[in-house]
């Protein structure tokens, strides 16, 4: 049974502009009690229907919009959106790249659904109670559109807890047989992918274009890959002709994975090139000087409450890096915190540059690649921010 959600007066403006979220505080009334994920019509204070979505009484984002006006969200509309999303990635997959994101939630107008392609197979992630109700339809349409050799589900993201989805967070094979080991190509570099234990759905696909740019600057440089994870930036530095590359991460397991990825691509992996350490401590105590550094930390701010502390963290790692770099050094610095917008991240990094006592030039402003599109009415979808700086 579909619910009718009526908004408080004046709260309809974001929805009219295409924003896909309705926060619980914007809702004046609900005409009936419903289960999490139930479909709903969203109306303004006067009762005019603004669009349709799904409702969750337990979540701060109470409604996620699926359509505008009187258009209903149907299985056929879901199929068409999946088809358009997959078709738009056709130019990304090539002889040298076999992994990309096929569906990017709100960015592809299917909120709550992530689909990543790894070779001939798919990994899906369902993050909301509303999209959970469409799970079987999603799998059926993907099978018809993509004909994947396997489908693995990683519906174990923290968002599900906030949605109070039933405690059956899926993590396992849905169909087909997953190659063991599973390897993919990204810009000609081979990566080992662990769908069960890897971050996100197995790999950070959103840094693909930025890793390629990193390779462009790497020739003859001494590189520190901070928060290296499985060595994506390290591998691109080696492919670009770096003189030396050190990978730093607090996870021994990730570093072991990074070593394996080096060997997979024919590079030596001496133990000295891998540092098991807290990156903050490493940067503060490091006596070596690097001519190229990448800072790609995990999410420092998970909500607006974390922003002040996160900004201090971003400033700290950028300040210490700039102070210790060789003259003419290149710094790639990132934030994946949705709560930190592009303007604030730039202000923090520029403040670090001012305090470093070094002259610093801005070379590039970076974001996520085109297989991670952003609905222009949903700035929260632009979560990945990056800057490339030259430290003189």
C-alpha positions as CSV (number, residue, x, y, z in Angstrom):
1,X,0.0,0.0,0.0
2,X,1.4,3.3,-1.1
3,X,1.7,6.1,1.5
4,X,1.1,9.8,1.0
5,X,3.8,12.1,2.5
6,X,2.8,15.8,2.9
7,X,5.6,18.3,3.4
8,X,5.7,21.3,5.6
9,X,5.1,24.6,3.8
10,X,8.2,25.8,2.0
11,X,9.9,22.5,2.1
12,X,9.0,21.6,-1.4
13,X,11.6,23.8,-3.0
14,X,14.5,21.3,-3.0
15,X,12.3,18.6,-4.5
16,X,11.1,21.0,-7.3
17,X,14.7,21.6,-8.1
18,X,15.3,17.9,-8.4
19,X,17.0,17.0,-5.1
20,X,16.3,13.3,-4.4
21,X,16.2,13.4,-0.6
22,X,13.4,14.4,1.8
23,X,14.6,14.7,5.4
24,X,12.3,13.7,8.3
25,X,12.1,17.2,9.6
26,X,10.5,18.4,6.4
27,X,7.5,16.1,6.7
28,X,4.3,17.5,8.1
29,X,2.2,14.3,8.0
30,X,2.0,10.7,6.8
31,X,-1.5,9.3,6.0
32,X,-0.8,5.8,7.3
33,X,1.8,3.8,9.2
34,X,3.9,1.8,6.7
35,X,6.9,-0.5,6.7
36,X,10.4,0.8,5.9
37,X,10.9,1.1,2.1
38,X,7.2,1.4,1.2
39,X,6.5,3.4,-1.9
40,X,5.0,6.9,-1.4
41,X,3.7,10.0,-3.1
42,X,5.3,13.2,-1.9
43,X,3.0,16.2,-1.8
44,X,3.5,19.8,-1.0
45,X,1.6,21.5,1.8
46,X,-1.4,22.0,-0.4
47,X,-1.6,18.4,-1.5
48,X,-0.1,18.7,-5.0
49,X,1.9,15.6,-5.9
50,X,5.6,16.5,-6.5
51,X,6.8,13.0,-7.2
52,X,7.1,9.5,-6.0
53,X,9.7,7.7,-4.0
54,X,10.1,5.3,-1.0
55,X,9.7,6.1,2.6
56,X,11.5,4.9,5.8
57,X,10.2,6.1,9.1
58,X,13.4,5.1,10.9
59,X,15.8,7.1,8.7
60,X,16.8,10.8,8.8
61,X,16.6,10.7,5.0
62,X,12.9,9.7,5.2
63,X,12.1,9.7,1.5
64,X,14.3,9.0,-1.5
65,X,12.7,10.3,-4.7
66,X,12.4,8.1,-7.7
67,X,10.3,10.2,-10.1
68,X,8.8,13.7,-10.5
69,X,5.2,14.6,-10.9
70,X,2.6,11.9,-11.4
71,X,5.1,9.4,-12.9
72,X,5.1,6.1,-11.0
73,X,8.3,4.1,-10.5
74,X,7.7,0.7,-12.2
75,X,9.8,-2.3,-13.1
76,X,9.9,-1.1,-16.7
77,X,11.2,2.3,-15.6
78,X,13.9,0.6,-13.5
79,X,14.9,-1.5,-16.5
80,X,15.3,1.6,-18.7
81,X,17.4,3.4,-16.1
82,X,19.6,0.4,-15.7
83,X,19.9,0.1,-19.4
84,X,20.9,3.8,-19.8
85,X,23.4,3.5,-17.0
86,X,25.1,0.5,-18.5
87,X,25.2,2.0,-22.0
88,X,26.8,5.2,-20.7
89,X,29.8,3.1,-19.5
90,X,30.4,1.4,-22.8
91,X,33.3,3.7,-23.7
92,X,35.1,3.1,-20.4
93,X,35.4,-0.6,-20.7
94,X,38.3,-1.3,-23.2
95,X,41.2,-3.6,-23.8
96,X,43.2,-2.0,-21.0
97,X,40.2,-1.5,-18.5
98,X,37.8,-4.2,-17.4
99,X,36.4,-2.7,-14.2
100,X,34.1,0.3,-13.7
101,X,30.9,1.4,-11.9
102,X,27.7,0.6,-13.8
103,X,25.2,2.1,-11.5
104,X,25.9,5.0,-9.1
105,X,22.8,5.3,-6.9
106,X,21.4,8.8,-7.0
107,X,23.8,9.8,-9.8
108,X,21.9,7.3,-12.0
109,X,18.5,8.1,-10.5
110,X,18.3,4.7,-8.8
111,X,18.9,5.7,-5.1
112,X,20.1,2.9,-2.9
113,X,21.7,0.8,-5.6
114,X,25.4,0.4,-6.5
115,X,26.5,-1.9,-9.3
116,X,30.2,-2.4,-10.1
117,X,31.6,-4.4,-13.0
118,X,34.6,-6.6,-12.5
119,X,35.6,-8.3,-15.7
120,X,32.6,-10.4,-16.9
121,X,30.9,-10.3,-13.5
122,X,29.1,-7.9,-11.3
123,X,29.1,-6.9,-7.6
124,X,26.0,-5.2,-6.3
125,X,25.3,-3.3,-3.1
126,X,21.9,-2.3,-1.8
127,X,22.0,0.3,0.9
128,X,18.3,1.2,1.6
129,X,15.2,-0.5,2.7
130,X,13.4,0.9,-0.4
131,X,15.8,-0.6,-2.9
132,X,15.8,-3.8,-1.0
133,X,12.2,-4.3,-2.1
134,X,13.4,-4.0,-5.8
135,X,16.3,-6.5,-5.3
136,X,14.8,-9.4,-7.4
137,X,13.8,-7.0,-10.2
138,X,17.3,-5.5,-10.2
139,X,18.9,-8.9,-10.4
140,X,16.6,-10.0,-13.2
141,X,17.1,-6.9,-15.3
142,X,20.9,-7.0,-14.8
143,X,21.0,-10.6,-15.9
144,X,19.0,-9.8,-19.1
145,X,21.1,-6.6,-19.9
146,X,24.6,-7.7,-19.0
147,X,24.5,-11.5,-18.9
148,X,27.2,-11.5,-16.2
149,X,29.3,-14.7,-15.6
150,X,28.8,-14.1,-11.9
151,X,27.0,-11.8,-9.5
152,X,28.3,-11.1,-6.0
153,X,26.4,-9.1,-3.4
154,X,28.1,-6.7,-0.9
155,X,25.0,-5.3,0.9
156,X,26.9,-4.8,4.1
157,X,27.4,-1.0,4.0
158,X,26.9,1.0,7.1
159,X,24.0,2.9,5.5
160,X,21.9,-0.2,6.0
161,X,22.1,0.0,9.8
162,X,20.9,3.6,9.6
163,X,18.0,2.4,7.4
164,X,17.2,-0.4,10.0
165,X,17.2,-2.9,7.2
166,X,16.5,-6.4,8.4
167,X,19.7,-8.0,9.8
168,X,20.4,-10.2,6.8
169,X,23.1,-7.9,5.3
170,X,23.9,-10.0,2.3
171,X,27.5,-10.7,1.4
172,X,28.1,-13.6,-0.9
173,X,27.6,-15.1,-4.4
174,X,24.2,-14.7,-6.0
175,X,24.8,-16.5,-9.2
176,X,27.6,-18.0,-11.3
177,X,31.2,-18.8,-10.3
178,X,33.7,-16.2,-9.2
179,X,37.2,-16.7,-10.6
180,X,39.8,-17.5,-7.9
181,X,41.8,-15.3,-8.0
182,X,39.8,-12.6,-9.6
183,X,42.0,-10.1,-11.6
184,X,40.9,-7.0,-13.4
185,X,42.6,-4.4,-15.6
186,X,42.7,-0.7,-15.1
187,X,44.6,1.4,-17.5
188,X,46.7,-1.6,-18.4
189,X,47.6,-2.4,-14.8
190,X,46.4,-5.7,-13.3
191,X,44.7,-5.8,-9.8
192,X,43.7,-8.6,-7.5
193,X,40.1,-8.1,-6.4
194,X,38.7,-9.6,-3.2
195,X,34.9,-9.1,-3.4
196,X,34.3,-10.4,0.1
197,X,37.0,-8.5,2.0
198,X,37.9,-5.5,-0.2
199,X,36.8,-2.0,0.6
200,X,33.6,-0.8,-1.0
201,X,32.6,-3.6,-3.4
202,X,36.2,-4.8,-3.7
203,X,38.2,-2.0,-5.2
204,X,38.3,1.9,-5.2
205,X,37.1,2.3,-8.7
206,X,36.5,6.1,-8.2
207,X,40.3,6.9,-8.4
208,X,40.8,5.4,-11.9
209,X,41.4,8.7,-13.8
210,X,43.3,10.2,-10.9
211,X,45.7,7.3,-10.7
212,X,46.3,7.7,-14.5
213,X,47.2,11.3,-14.0
214,X,49.5,10.4,-11.1
215,X,51.4,8.1,-13.4
216,X,52.0,11.1,-15.7
217,X,54.0,13.0,-13.0
218,X,55.9,10.0,-11.6
219,X,59.0,9.8,-13.8
220,X,62.2,9.7,-11.8
221,X,60.5,10.8,-8.6
222,X,60.7,9.3,-5.1
223,X,57.1,8.6,-4.2
224,X,55.2,8.2,-0.9
225,X,51.8,6.6,-1.3
226,X,50.1,7.4,2.0
227,X,47.0,5.3,2.9
228,X,48.2,3.0,0.1
229,X,45.6,0.3,0.6
230,X,46.3,-2.2,-2.2
231,X,48.8,0.0,-3.9
232,X,46.9,1.6,-6.8
233,X,48.8,4.9,-6.8
234,X,52.1,3.0,-6.1
235,X,51.5,0.8,-9.2
236,X,50.9,3.8,-11.4
237,X,54.0,5.5,-10.0
238,X,56.0,2.5,-11.0
239,X,54.4,2.3,-14.4
240,X,55.3,6.0,-14.9
241,X,59.0,5.4,-14.2
242,X,59.3,6.5,-10.5
243,X,62.8,6.0,-9.1
244,X,61.5,4.6,-5.8
245,X,58.0,4.0,-4.3
246,X,57.1,3.5,-0.7
247,X,53.6,2.3,0.3
248,X,52.3,3.3,3.8
249,X,49.2,1.9,5.4
250,X,48.1,0.9,8.9
251,X,46.7,-2.4,7.6
252,X,49.2,-5.3,7.2
253,X,46.6,-7.2,5.2
254,X,46.3,-4.3,2.7
255,X,50.1,-4.0,2.4
256,X,50.4,-7.8,1.7
257,X,47.8,-7.2,-1.0
258,X,49.8,-4.3,-2.4
259,X,52.9,-6.5,-2.5
260,X,51.0,-9.2,-4.5
261,X,49.7,-6.5,-6.9
262,X,53.3,-5.4,-7.6
263,X,54.4,-9.0,-8.3
264,X,51.3,-9.5,-10.5
265,X,52.6,-6.6,-12.7
266,X,56.2,-7.7,-12.8
267,X,57.6,-5.2,-10.2
268,X,59.9,-6.1,-7.3
269,X,58.3,-5.9,-3.9
270,X,61.0,-5.6,-1.3
271,X,59.9,-5.3,2.3
272,X,61.5,-1.9,2.7
273,X,59.0,-0.4,0.2
274,X,56.1,-1.2,2.5
275,X,55.6,0.6,5.8
276,X,53.0,-0.7,8.4
277,X,52.3,2.6,10.2
278,X,49.7,5.2,11.2
279,X,50.1,7.7,8.4
280,X,49.9,10.7,10.8
281,X,52.8,9.3,12.8
282,X,54.8,8.4,9.7
283,X,54.5,11.9,8.3
284,X,55.4,13.6,11.6
285,X,58.4,11.4,12.2
286,X,59.7,10.9,8.7
287,X,63.2,12.0,8.0
288,X,63.2,11.1,4.3
289,X,62.2,13.7,1.7
290,X,59.9,12.8,-1.1
291,X,59.5,14.4,-4.5
292,X,55.9,13.1,-4.9
293,X,53.3,12.3,-2.3
294,X,49.7,11.1,-2.5
295,X,47.3,11.5,0.5
296,X,44.2,9.4,-0.1
297,X,42.8,8.9,3.4
298,X,39.6,7.1,4.4
299,X,36.5,9.1,5.2
300,X,37.4,11.5,8.1
301,X,33.9,13.0,8.5
302,X,31.0,10.6,8.5
303,X,28.5,13.3,9.4
304,X,28.4,17.1,9.9
305,X,29.3,16.6,13.6
306,X,32.7,15.3,12.5
307,X,33.6,18.2,10.2
308,X,35.7,20.3,12.7
309,X,37.9,17.3,13.7
310,X,38.1,16.1,10.1
311,X,39.4,19.5,8.9
312,X,42.1,19.5,11.6
313,X,43.1,16.0,10.3
314,X,43.2,17.1,6.6
315,X,45.2,20.2,7.5
316,X,47.7,18.2,9.6
317,X,48.6,15.7,7.0
318,X,48.8,18.3,4.2
319,X,50.9,20.7,6.3
320,X,53.5,18.0,7.3
321,X,53.7,16.7,3.8
322,X,54.3,20.1,2.3
323,X,57.0,21.0,4.8
324,X,58.9,17.8,4.2
325,X,58.7,17.6,0.4
326,X,61.6,18.2,-2.0
327,X,61.5,21.6,-3.8
328,X,59.3,21.1,-6.9
329,X,57.6,18.2,-5.4
330,X,54.1,17.1,-6.5
331,X,51.3,16.5,-3.9
332,X,48.1,14.7,-4.8
333,X,45.7,15.2,-1.9
334,X,42.1,13.9,-1.6
335,X,39.0,13.8,0.6
336,X,36.2,11.3,0.2
337,X,34.2,12.7,3.1
338,X,30.7,13.7,1.8
339,X,30.3,16.1,4.7
340,X,33.4,18.1,3.5
341,X,32.4,20.0,0.4
342,X,34.9,21.1,-2.4
343,X,35.1,24.7,-1.2
344,X,35.9,23.7,2.4
345,X,38.5,21.1,1.4
346,X,40.3,23.7,-0.7
347,X,40.2,26.2,2.1
348,X,41.8,23.6,4.5
349,X,44.5,22.6,2.1
350,X,45.3,26.2,1.2
351,X,45.5,27.1,4.9
352,X,48.0,24.2,5.2
353,X,50.0,25.6,2.3
354,X,50.1,29.1,3.9
355,X,51.3,27.7,7.2
356,X,53.9,25.5,5.6
357,X,56.2,28.4,4.7
358,X,56.5,27.1,1.1
359,X,55.3,28.6,-2.2
360,X,52.6,26.3,-3.6
361,X,51.0,26.1,-7.0
362,X,47.6,24.6,-7.9
363,X,47.9,22.4,-11.0
364,X,44.7,20.4,-11.1
365,X,41.3,20.2,-9.4
366,X,40.1,16.5,-9.3
367,X,36.9,14.7,-8.7
368,X,35.3,11.3,-9.4
369,X,35.3,9.8,-12.9
370,X,32.4,9.7,-15.3
371,X,31.2,6.3,-14.3
372,X,30.5,7.9,-10.9
373,X,28.1,10.6,-12.2
374,X,26.5,13.2,-10.0
375,X,22.9,14.4,-10.2
376,X,23.5,18.1,-10.4
377,X,20.7,18.8,-8.0
378,X,22.4,16.5,-5.4
379,X,25.7,18.0,-4.5
380,X,26.1,15.4,-1.8
381,X,26.9,12.9,-4.5
382,X,30.1,14.7,-5.3
383,X,32.0,13.1,-2.5
384,X,35.5,12.7,-3.9
385,X,37.6,15.9,-4.0
386,X,41.2,16.2,-5.0
387,X,43.9,18.8,-5.7
388,X,47.3,18.5,-7.4
389,X,49.8,20.9,-6.0
390,X,53.4,21.8,-6.8
391,X,55.4,22.6,-3.7
392,X,58.3,25.0,-4.5
